[in-house]
Amino acid sequence: MRLYRAKDYNDLSRKAANIISAQVIMKPDCVLGLATGSSPLGTYRQLIEWYKKGDLDFSEVKSVNLDEYKGLPKDNDQSYYYFMHQNFFKDININPENTHIPNGMEPDSEKECSRYNQVISDLGGIDLQLLGLGHNGHIGFNEPDTAFAKMTHCVDLAPSTIEANKRFFASADDVPRQAYTMGIKTIMQARKILLIVSGEDKAQILYDVLNGPITPHVPASILQLHSDVTVVADEAALSKF
């Protein structure tokens, strides 16, 4: 595991974008596992900037997203489909047919999870998976549990996750209670993993993830067992180290 210390969020975003851009340059038809939320926004902005300068080409890149709320249509401004198109895809030359996100409007959980597992398998797996870190240690929507969920599954969102996400909705009652997410095994099968963490409010959980016991009660702690993990965190997030 490699740990890079960034001065602040902007520095973190540049460092993370450097790692992703190197992957795209080395393997133009790579499969990128992508994340949503506030953590990767700066990284996406930096990648867009380099693309517009002519430094990056996403025309052969394929992408698979970690998760999607169940029950939100694509045009809902809080869906992760909408997030990815507004904050990244529309500003680069990635082929829309090469972008994959769980279908939140599929009511049959078993059917959708099976389909998404097959999508990832058919692509040959993920070359580089980008991850953020939840306050309770979740990655994707893999919430603290008594066991590590393996493959894509439908999860009931933890109260702390609903609380963290309610700022994006009119009220907490509007936050979906379920989501489709890649499982821990799916994430761990990625050839490389990039975890980005920003802010003092993530300091304790980041310390627990990297230095605590490996336990499904802290889902991201499983990353200690992966052979190629890079963590980029700002000074505030590393304040417990």
C-alpha positions in Angstrom: 0.0 0.0 0.0 1.3 3.4 -0.9 0.2 6.5 1.0 0.6 10.0 -0.5 0.1 13.1 1.6 -1.5 16.0 -0.1 -1.4 19.6 1.2 -5.1 20.2 0.7 -8.1 19.1 -1.4 -6.8 20.7 -4.6 -3.4 19.0 -4.3 -5.2 15.7 -3.5 -7.3 16.1 -6.6 -4.2 16.7 -8.8 -2.4 13.7 -7.4 -5.3 11.4 -7.9 -5.9 12.7 -11.4 -2.2 12.0 -12.2 -2.7 8.4 -11.2 -5.8 8.0 -13.3 -4.3 9.8 -16.3 -1.2 7.5 -16.2 -3.5 4.5 -16.3 -5.4 5.9 -19.3 -2.1 6.8 -21.1 -0.5 3.4 -20.4 -3.7 1.4 -21.4 -6.0 3.6 -23.6 -8.8 0.9 -23.6 -8.6 0.5 -19.8 -11.6 -0.2 -17.6 -12.0 2.5 -14.9 -14.1 1.9 -11.8 -15.6 5.3 -10.9 -17.1 6.9 -7.8 -19.5 9.7 -7.0 -19.8 12.1 -4.1 -17.8 15.2 -3.2 -14.4 13.5 -2.9 -13.8 12.8 -6.6 -15.2 16.1 -8.0 -11.9 17.8 -8.0 -10.2 14.8 -9.6 -12.8 14.8 -12.4 -12.3 18.6 -12.9 -8.6 18.1 -13.3 -9.0 15.2 -15.8 -11.4 17.3 -17.8 -8.9 20.2 -17.8 -6.1 17.9 -19.1 -8.5 16.4 -21.7 -9.4 19.9 -23.0 -5.6 20.7 -23.3 -5.2 17.6 -25.5 -3.2 15.6 -22.9 -5.8 12.8 -22.5 -7.9 10.7 -24.8 -10.9 8.8 -23.3 -12.3 7.5 -26.6 -11.4 3.9 -25.9 -11.9 4.0 -22.1 -14.7 1.9 -20.5 -16.1 2.8 -17.1 -18.2 1.0 -14.5 -19.6 3.0 -11.6 -19.6 1.7 -8.0 -23.3 2.2 -7.2 -26.6 3.8 -7.9 -29.6 4.7 -5.7 -32.5 2.2 -6.2 -35.7 4.0 -7.4 -34.2 7.1 -8.8 -34.6 7.6 -12.6 -31.6 8.7 -14.7 -32.9 12.3 -15.1 -33.2 12.8 -11.3 -30.5 15.3 -10.4 -29.5 13.2 -7.4 -29.0 10.0 -9.4 -25.5 8.9 -9.9 -26.1 8.5 -13.6 -26.9 12.3 -13.6 -23.9 13.1 -11.4 -21.5 11.3 -13.7 -22.8 12.9 -16.9 -22.9 16.4 -15.4 -19.6 16.3 -13.6 -17.4 14.2 -16.0 -18.8 12.3 -19.0 -20.3 15.3 -20.9 -17.0 17.1 -20.9 -14.7 14.3 -22.2 -14.8 12.2 -25.3 -15.8 8.9 -23.7 -18.3 6.8 -25.7 -21.6 6.8 -23.8 -22.0 3.1 -24.8 -18.8 2.4 -22.8 -20.1 3.9 -19.6 -21.9 1.5 -17.2 -23.9 2.4 -14.1 -26.4 0.2 -12.2 -30.0 0.7 -13.3 -31.7 2.2 -10.3 -35.1 1.7 -11.9 -34.9 -2.0 -12.2 -37.2 -3.2 -9.4 -35.9 -6.8 -9.5 -32.8 -6.7 -7.3 -31.5 -10.1 -8.2 -31.9 -9.5 -11.9 -30.1 -6.2 -11.8 -27.2 -7.4 -9.7 -26.7 -10.4 -11.9 -26.7 -8.2 -15.0 -24.2 -5.8 -13.5 -21.9 -8.6 -12.4 -22.0 -9.9 -16.0 -21.2 -6.4 -17.4 -18.0 -6.2 -15.3 -17.0 -9.8 -16.2 -17.6 -9.2 -19.9 -15.3 -6.1 -19.7 -12.5 -8.3 -18.4 -12.6 -6.8 -14.9 -11.6 -3.4 -13.6 -8.1 -2.0 -14.2 -8.3 0.9 -11.7 -11.0 1.4 -9.1 -11.4 4.9 -7.6 -12.9 5.0 -4.1 -14.0 7.5 -1.6 -14.4 6.7 2.1 -17.6 7.0 4.1 -17.7 8.3 7.6 -18.5 4.8 8.8 -15.9 3.2 6.7 -18.1 2.2 3.8 -16.8 1.9 0.2 -19.4 2.1 -2.5 -22.5 1.4 -0.5 -21.0 -1.5 1.4 -22.1 -0.6 4.9 -20.8 -1.9 8.2 -22.0 -5.5 8.6 -21.2 -8.8 10.2 -19.8 -10.2 6.9 -18.2 -8.8 3.7 -20.8 -8.7 0.9 -19.2 -10.3 -2.2 -20.7 -9.3 -5.5 -23.1 -6.6 -6.7 -26.1 -6.4 -4.3 -28.9 -4.3 -3.1 -28.2 -2.7 0.2 -30.3 -1.0 2.9 -28.5 2.3 3.6 -27.3 2.9 7.1 -28.8 5.8 9.0 -25.5 7.6 9.1 -25.3 7.4 5.3 -28.8 8.7 4.9 -27.9 11.5 7.3 -24.7 12.3 5.3 -26.6 12.4 2.0 -29.6 14.3 3.1 -27.9 17.6 2.3 -28.3 16.8 -1.4 -32.1 16.3 -1.1 -35.0 18.5 0.0 -35.2 16.5 3.2 -34.0 13.3 4.8 -37.3 11.7 3.9 -36.4 12.1 0.2 -33.1 10.1 0.4 -33.6 6.7 -1.1 -33.3 3.9 1.5 -31.7 1.4 -0.8 -29.0 1.3 -3.4 -27.3 -1.1 -5.8 -23.6 -1.4 -5.2 -20.6 -3.4 -6.3 -19.6 -5.8 -3.5 -16.4 -6.1 -1.6 -15.2 -9.0 -3.7 -15.9 -7.1 -6.9 -13.9 -4.1 -5.7 -11.0 -6.3 -4.4 -10.8 -7.9 -7.8 -9.8 -4.6 -9.4 -6.1 -4.7 -10.5 -5.4 -1.4 -8.8 -7.3 0.6 -6.2 -7.1 4.4 -5.6 -8.6 5.6 -2.3 -9.0 9.4 -1.9 -9.8 10.9 1.5 -10.2 14.6 2.4 -11.1 16.4 5.6 -10.6 16.3 9.3 -14.0 14.6 9.7 -12.5 11.5 8.0 -9.3 11.4 10.1 -10.4 8.8 12.6 -12.0 6.5 10.1 -9.0 6.7 7.8 -6.8 5.8 10.7 -9.0 2.8 11.6 -9.1 1.7 7.9 -5.3 1.6 7.5 -4.2 0.6 11.0 -7.1 -1.1 12.7 -8.2 -4.7 12.4 -9.7 -6.0 9.2 -13.4 -6.3 10.0 -16.7 -6.0 8.1 -17.7 -3.5 10.7 -15.2 -1.2 8.9 -15.7 -2.3 5.3 -12.7 -0.4 3.8 -10.3 -2.2 6.2 -10.3 -5.0 3.7 -8.2 -2.9 1.5 -5.2 -3.8 3.7 -5.3 -7.1 1.9 -5.1 -5.8 -1.7 -1.8 -6.0 -3.5 -1.9 -2.6 -5.2 -3.7 0.1 -3.2 -2.7 3.8 -3.4 -4.2 6.1 -0.8 -4.1 9.9 -1.4 -5.2 11.9 1.6 -4.9 15.6 2.6 -3.2 16.7 5.7 -6.5 17.1 7.6 -7.5 13.5 6.9 -4.1 12.4 8.0 -4.1 14.4 11.2 -4.3 11.2 13.3 -1.1 9.7 11.8 
